[in-house]
Amino acid sequence: MTARHSESTRRSFAGPALFSMGFRPFFLAGALWAVVAVLVWLPQFFGELTLTTAFHPLDWHAHETLFGYGGAVVTGFLLTAVPNWTGRLPIQGRGLAGLVLLWLAGRAAVLLSAKIGWAAPALVDCAFLLTVCGVIAREIVAGENTRNLKVLIFVGLIACANIAFHIEAHVDGDAAHARRFGLAALVALVMLIGGRVIPSFTHTFLARRGPGRLPQTFDRFDAVCLAVSVPALVGWGCLPDNATVGAALIAAGLLNSARLARWAGERAAGEPLVAILHLAYLFVPLGFLLNGVAAATGALPISAGVHAWGVGAIGAMTLAVMTRASLGHTGQRLSAGRATQAIYAAVLLAALARIAAALAPDRAFALLHVAALCWLAAFGGFILAYAGALLRPRS
């Protein structure tokens, strides 16, 4: 979208600023839900709280992290990015408010599913991501920007994993396969989007610093990395304890490590808004390697790799994107102040503590609480630091 087009859109929109662009309500709602979901998760985990959901506690925790929080942030990102890809006006006003209400209805329906049955909550919850896919597809096609339709493949996979989650949880009482496929789809989306934004933002920053190594743009190596990683993720979703799958995961981990090294992250250490993208992506190969060793040898618990991806790759990468997009699109200077740097530190510590809790079961009680407190500090910090800008008109 051109600057003139964007400015005229802001002037013509007369409704609440919250519903002027997709990132505003969905980043804020996602952060709030990330706080609420973890506040009730540990009491559930230790048997101190019972929710009125048809899901057992682990399934509810995984579902609301992947499809509740994850669905909100992915939607906010896409509704903000697509107008830039297509040159069309953003989804705003009543249409955007309707999407937010549908997301909220999904959260409420899942939470009350023990009382109202599993089918109606499943329909309401699954309708959100399917609607988002339809809206994004319409915008991309109408804007004649079909090369970006590949993003919908991964969002569609997340939507399908959500449908499978409800069915598997109802039929088997446990959605283990759908949990893994939902996580795998989000990791694949992080790889796809990260492969676009990390080199781009790093290049922009380093170009101002003068001579030196610059990030490699997408080439055959990246294609090979994705071609190995995606089947490895599919294999892990099906057979998380298979030795052959483990070898594929380890190979994908090594390739993603090399991919990250090609982006010159060591030169961006002085710019937190860029450095956090590299640090967040580091958890992608780490998750592949941890899950690979777990599958190939059984020497590690699967939860270590799961949380390297879930808390590290997804949690840190989404916060990195949320902070940068919120600064840029609300007219603020693209600079990470102390509050933003504290947010980054907290989410990275949350990831490390949660991985450590899986690897050191004798200290898991303390480490789980450290991870939860750091997660709450990161997302609570985002709300405190960014809610004002998200609720106010652009500067």
SVG drawing of the C-alpha trace seen along z (x, -y; Angstrom):
<svg xmlns="http://www.w3.org/2000/svg" viewBox="-25 -12 58 58">
<polyline fill="none" stroke="black" stroke-width="0.4" points="0.0,0.0 1.4,-3.4 1.9,-6.1 -0.8,-8.3 -3.2,-5.3 -2.5,-4.4 -2.9,-8.0 -6.2,-8.5 -7.5,-5.2 -6.7,-6.4 -8.4,-9.8 -11.5,-8.2 -12.0,-5.7 -14.2,-7.3 -14.7,-4.3 -12.7,-3.3 -8.9,-3.2 -8.9,0.4 -10.7,1.5 -8.8,-0.5 -6.3,2.3 -6.1,6.0 -3.0,5.9 -4.6,3.7 -7.4,5.9 -5.8,9.3 -2.3,8.5 -4.0,7.0 -6.5,9.9 -3.8,12.5 -1.5,11.0 -4.4,10.9 -5.3,14.5 -1.6,15.6 -1.7,14.2 -5.1,15.7 -4.3,19.1 -1.0,19.5 -2.5,18.0 -5.0,20.9 -2.7,23.6 -0.4,24.3 -3.3,24.6 -4.9,27.1 -1.6,28.9 -1.2,29.4 -4.9,30.3 -5.9,27.2 -8.4,25.9 -10.9,27.6 -12.4,25.8 -15.7,26.5 -14.1,27.7 -14.5,31.0 -10.8,31.1 -8.5,32.6 -6.1,30.0 -3.1,30.7 -5.3,30.5 -6.9,27.3 -3.5,25.7 -2.2,26.8 -5.3,25.8 -5.6,22.4 -1.9,21.7 -1.8,22.9 -5.2,22.0 -6.3,19.4 -3.2,17.3 -1.6,18.4 -4.7,18.0 -5.1,14.4 -1.6,13.3 -1.4,15.0 -4.6,13.2 -3.4,9.9 -0.2,10.2 -1.9,11.3 -4.7,8.7 -1.9,6.1 0.4,7.5 -2.0,8.3 -2.9,4.7 0.8,4.0 1.0,7.0 -2.2,6.1 -2.6,2.4 -6.2,2.9 -7.8,1.2 -7.4,3.1 -10.2,5.0 -11.6,2.6 -14.6,1.5 -17.6,3.9 -15.9,6.6 -12.8,6.6 -15.0,6.4 -16.9,9.4 -13.8,11.4 -12.7,10.5 -16.1,11.5 -15.9,14.9 -12.5,15.5 -13.9,14.6 -16.8,16.9 -14.4,19.7 -12.6,19.1 -15.8,19.0 -17.3,22.1 -14.2,24.2 -14.1,23.1 -17.8,24.1 -17.8,27.2 -18.2,29.6 -21.7,28.1 -22.8,27.5 -21.3,30.5 -18.4,30.8 -20.0,30.3 -21.3,26.7 -18.0,25.4 -16.0,27.2 -18.1,25.6 -17.8,22.1 -14.1,22.4 -13.1,23.9 -15.2,21.3 -12.8,18.6 -9.7,19.8 -11.7,21.0 -13.2,17.5 -9.8,15.9 -8.6,18.2 -11.5,17.1 -11.0,13.4 -7.3,13.5 -7.8,15.6 -10.4,13.1 -8.1,10.1 -5.0,11.7 -6.9,12.8 -8.7,9.5 -5.4,7.7 -3.9,10.0 -1.1,10.9 -1.4,14.7 2.2,15.4 1.4,14.8 -1.3,17.5 1.3,19.9 1.0,18.4 -2.6,19.7 -1.3,23.3 0.2,23.0 -2.8,21.1 -5.1,23.7 -3.0,26.5 -3.4,24.8 -7.2,24.6 -7.3,28.3 -5.2,29.2 -7.8,27.4 -10.6,29.4 -8.7,32.6 -8.0,31.5 -11.7,31.3 -12.5,34.7 -9.5,36.5 -10.1,35.2 -13.8,36.3 -13.1,39.7 -9.9,40.7 -10.1,38.5 -6.6,37.1 -5.6,35.0 -1.9,36.0 -1.6,36.2 -3.5,32.9 -1.4,31.2 1.8,32.1 0.3,31.2 -0.9,27.8 2.5,27.1 4.2,28.3 2.1,26.0 2.9,23.0 6.6,23.8 6.4,24.1 4.7,20.7 7.5,19.2 10.0,20.7 8.2,19.2 7.6,15.8 10.9,15.7 12.7,16.5 11.2,13.3 11.3,10.8 14.6,11.7 16.9,11.2 15.0,8.2 15.0,6.3 18.6,7.3 19.7,6.1 17.9,2.7 19.6,2.3 23.1,3.4 23.0,1.3 23.1,-1.8 26.1,-0.6 28.5,-0.5 30.6,2.3 30.3,5.8 28.6,9.1 24.9,8.9 22.2,11.5 21.7,14.0 18.5,13.6 16.1,16.6 17.8,19.0 18.1,22.7 19.6,23.4 16.4,22.0 14.3,24.1 16.2,27.3 15.9,26.4 12.2,26.1 12.0,29.2 13.7,31.2 12.0,29.5 8.4,29.8 8.4,33.6 10.3,34.0 7.6,32.1 4.9,34.2 6.8,37.4 7.1,36.1 3.4,35.4 2.7,39.0 5.6,40.9 7.3,38.8 9.4,41.8 10.6,43.2 14.3,43.4 14.1,42.5 11.9,39.5 14.5,38.6 17.3,38.6 15.2,36.4 14.5,34.0 18.2,33.8 19.1,33.1 16.4,30.3 17.9,28.9 21.4,28.7 20.0,27.1 18.0,24.5 21.1,23.7 23.0,23.0 20.1,21.0 20.1,18.8 23.9,18.3 23.5,17.0 21.5,14.1 24.4,12.2 22.7,12.0 26.0,11.5 26.2,8.0 22.8,7.0 23.5,7.6 23.3,3.9 19.7,3.5 17.2,5.3 14.4,5.1 16.5,7.1 18.5,9.3 15.3,10.7 14.3,12.1 17.5,14.1 17.3,15.3 13.7,16.4 14.5,18.3 17.4,20.0 14.7,22.1 13.5,23.5 16.7,25.6 17.0,26.2 13.5,27.8 14.3,29.9 17.5,31.2 15.9,31.9 12.9,33.7 15.3,35.5 17.4,36.9 14.2,37.8 12.8,39.6 16.0,41.4 17.3,42.4 14.6,41.8 17.3,40.1 15.4,36.9 11.7,36.1 9.6,34.9 8.4,32.0 11.9,30.3 11.6,30.0 7.9,29.2 8.5,26.2 11.6,25.1 9.2,24.6 6.1,23.5 7.6,21.0 10.8,20.2 10.2,20.2 6.5,19.2 6.3,17.2 9.5,15.1 8.9,14.7 5.4,13.6 6.3,11.1 9.1,9.8 6.7,9.3 4.0,7.8 6.3,5.2 7.8,4.2 4.5,4.0 2.8,2.1 5.6,-0.5 5.7,-1.0 2.0,-1.0 1.1,-3.3 3.5,-6.0 6.2,-5.4 9.9,-5.3 11.2,-1.9 13.4,-1.5 13.2,1.0 13.0,-0.9 13.7,0.5 10.2,2.0 10.4,3.7 13.9,5.1 12.5,6.4 9.7,8.1 12.3,9.8 14.4,10.9 11.4,12.3 10.1,14.5 13.6,15.8 14.0,16.7 10.6,18.3 11.7,20.6 15.0,21.5 13.3,22.3 10.6,24.4 13.1,26.4 15.2,26.9 12.1,28.0 11.7,30.9 15.4,31.8 15.7,31.6 12.6,33.3 13.9,33.1 13.8,29.3 10.7,29.1 8.4,27.6 10.6,24.5 11.5,24.2 7.9,24.4 7.0,21.5 9.9,19.5 8.9,20.2 5.3,19.2 6.3,16.0 8.6,15.0 5.9,15.7 3.4,13.6 6.0,10.8 6.6,10.9 3.0,10.7 1.8,8.6 4.7,6.3 3.5,6.1 0.0,5.2 1.3,2.4 3.7,1.0 1.6,1.2 -2.1,1.1 -2.2,-2.7 -0.8,-2.9 -3.1,-0.1 -6.2,-1.8 -5.3,-5.3 -5.3,-6.7 -2.0,-6.6 0.4,-9.4"/>
</svg>
